[in-house]
Amino acid sequence: MESISLLLGEALSPYQVTLTPSGAHGECLVTLKNVQGAIVLEREINQAQLTDKRLLTDVVDGLHRDLLIAEGRLEPCVIAALRNAAQEKAFDRRP
């Protein structure tokens, strides 16, 4: 788990990443702190997501998105609008 923590720390730099077991069913609490040491984001994820490369990529992408929202650099409604636009394009391309 320490190597996963290092990978997350590298991917989410400059935030300090801490992984803590948090449940009886394989949950893990991911805590991100800013350079001042204040908690910016906490998410509970399943440890299985940390063992699969594709799922780990999804976790990192989700944490990046959540950080943008937490910092006020991205509004949740913008994400919804982008997803809707992408879905509409996918439907338009169907034969």
Helices and strands as residue ranges (DSSP letters): H 2-11, E 16-21, E 27-33, E 39-46, G 47-50, H 53-70, H 76-93
